[in-house]
Amino acid sequence: MITILLYSFLALISNFFCILLISGRYKTIFTTLGETPKIFDLIGLVSVTQLISYVTPFNIGLVFGRSFLAKKFIKIQPGLTLLVTIYDQWLEIIWQLFIIFFLILLTGSKYFSTKIVLVLAVLLLFLSFLFVVFLGSVLKRVLLFKVHLPAWLKKILKKISSGQDIELVISSLKERKMFSFRLLLSLCPWILLFIFTYPLILYFTTPLLGIHLAYVDSFLIAWVSYLTGRLSGIPGGFGTRDITLAFLLTPFTSSIKEVVLLTTFYRILALFPSIIIAVFILIFTPEKIVGLFQRKTTKLI
């Protein structure tokens, strides 16, 4: 019983640390823009919007949820938070492409010749580079030049923020050089720590059933299932992520029951910290969420 509690605690701590790392990433970007949100407020914002992303496809809830709740949680205008979130999601696509590249190198040699693996890896790296250049070009237009914003995005920005706010955001982005090497370098520690911490949730979950995965196997299974779920576009990756996780865990288990239990425990431990933080916010600072909806209701009346 003590062993189960210990490993459950370590899995939860790993997840809390992942939330802290995401919050630290946001704080670094906001600091570059001259804003100083408190880290604890960012943790609350990240946790609540992660729960929202579980019911919306393609991280739409995460992108617009953070913008919608930003004013209550971190006292920053929604327009700025929206653009910072888009910037962060752009960075996520880049480093996740490199994870795919690494996973091919890590696993490909087990099933294919080294030459084929290297050719595939180099081809993927080249395509990723072209994709990143394309995304960078598009993102710069969206972030730095208001005239190039698509009509649908202009409507959304007008609804969540004033025109003056958007002008200030664009001006600040130009002055602060959001695409500077210095900012990207300052974000690297947060990103690298997250990449290597995330698999620890699975690493500490499997011993609950007496299974001890090597860290390399946990890294592979955790990230392959995560990326599969994200590429599917299904809210929270439900179904696709779980099936992929179960399939990859099968060689390490002795029965289907163990696979199902491990997948279930992993999901619970992955969600639990965000739920705890969201409940804490509702109990001790309900005005951050309840007040927001009361304000919207008043406007409708």
HELIX and SHEET records of a PDB file:
HELIX    1   1 ILE A    2  THR A   32  1                                  31    
HELIX    2   2 ILE A   39  SER A   53  1                                  15    
HELIX    3   3 PRO A   57  ASN A   59  5                                   3    
HELIX    4   4 ILE A   60  PHE A   73  1                                  14    
HELIX    5   5 PRO A   78  TYR A  111  1                                  34    
HELIX    6   6 THR A  114  LEU A  144  1                                  31    
HELIX    7   7 LYS A  146  HIS A  148  5                                   3    
HELIX    8   8 ALA A  151  ILE A  160  1                                  10    
HELIX    9   9 GLY A  163  ARG A  176  1                                  14    
HELIX   10  10 PHE A  181  THR A  205  1                                  25    
HELIX   11  11 THR A  206  LEU A  209  5                                   4    
HELIX   12  12 TYR A  215  SER A  232  1                                  18    
HELIX   13  13 PRO A  235  GLY A  237  5                                   3    
HELIX   14  14 THR A  240  LEU A  249  1                                  10    
HELIX   15  15 THR A  250  PHE A  252  5                                   3    
HELIX   16  16 ILE A  256  PHE A  284  1                                  29    
HELIX   17  17 PRO A  286  LYS A  288  5                                   3    
HELIX   18  18 VAL A  290  LEU A  300  1                                  11    
END                                                                             
